[in-house]
Structure formats: structure tokens, C-alpha cells
Amino acid sequence: MTKIDVHLRHGDIVVVADGSKALLLVNEGDVPSPSLKTQQVLNLDNPPTHEKGTERPGHFDKGSRSRRGAFEARDLHEDAEDAFSAQIAEMLDHLAPEIIQTRVVVVAPPRMLGRLRHHLSETVRGCVVAELDRDLTNWPITEIETLFSGQ
């Protein structure tokens, strides 16, 4: 387990997210020994697209009677994950007056980081001091604290 090169100060916010779960953690400790407390948990029940059902994609005419094309089928699972990232960003926007004075660290797999960047407001983006491309949503809080510890 490698340490993370971000040192959390007292009051820093850590957002740990993936495509179906998000944790909002606040550091109540200090730099050498962080103590992350869960403030909020968001969960998304997102079954695979094939379980959600879908209509066949539509077709379009390419200009002649013999040439037809098909629209790409929507990936409902991806759509739900994108909406979930918007929900996480909205949660952070509601906290914006409080987090203006603090720092935010976002920990998520690369695809979720990209989605979150797209949805975060300028205010929240200005508070983000680090983005880490790791999936820690199912890790115990004590192990996440160990990753951020300066020891």
C-alpha cells in the first residue's frame, strides 16, 4: 500500500467516489495523523444496461434507398453514472459556502474524475487542491486515513 503525497490539514474535505458510491469525509485530525469522519454517503443502484432494458436503436437514411445506418444504442448504465456525478457535484455546491475556507481532495477512478470535473462549479473547483485517480470507495476509513498520514 503506497502513501499518498497529499497531507490533510484539519477541516479538509475528502470526496471518495466511484460510479455508484460517494463518501464525503472531513478531516478532524491534523497533518501527521488524519482522522476522517463521514459526513455524507451517496449510493446509486445502477444495474447493467442489459438489465434495465432498452429499445432497439433507430435507423436513418443515408441518402439512397439501399444505404441505411443505425444510431448507436444508449448506454443507460453510463447515463446513470453521469447523473450520479452531477448529484455529487450538486452536493458539493450546497456546501460551497462552508468549503470556501477549506481544501477539497477528490479521490476517484479516472472516468469518474473526468465526469466530476465536468459537473463541478467554479467555486468548488477553486477549492480542489488534489485529484487522485484511485478507487477507495470500498476501503475502510482507517485504511484511507493511513494512506493520507504523513508517517
Number of C-alpha atoms within 10 A of each C-alpha: 6 7 13 13 12 16 16 27 18 18 20 23 25 23 21 24 28 24 24 17 18 24 22 20 22 22 20 16 17 17 16 14 19 25 23 24 18 15 10 12 14 14 13 14 10 17 12 12 15 10 10 11 9 12 7 11 10 10 11 10 11 11 8 7 7 7 9 11 10 12 10 10 11 13 13 18 17 14 13 18 21 20 16 25 27 18 17 22 21 16 15 21 18 11 12 16 11 10 19 13 10 15 19 24 19 21 23 23 19 15 13 21 19 14 18 22 17 13 17 21 15 10 14 21 16 12 18 17 13 14 18 16 15 15 16 18 20 13 10 9 16 12 12 19 19 18 18 21 20 17 9
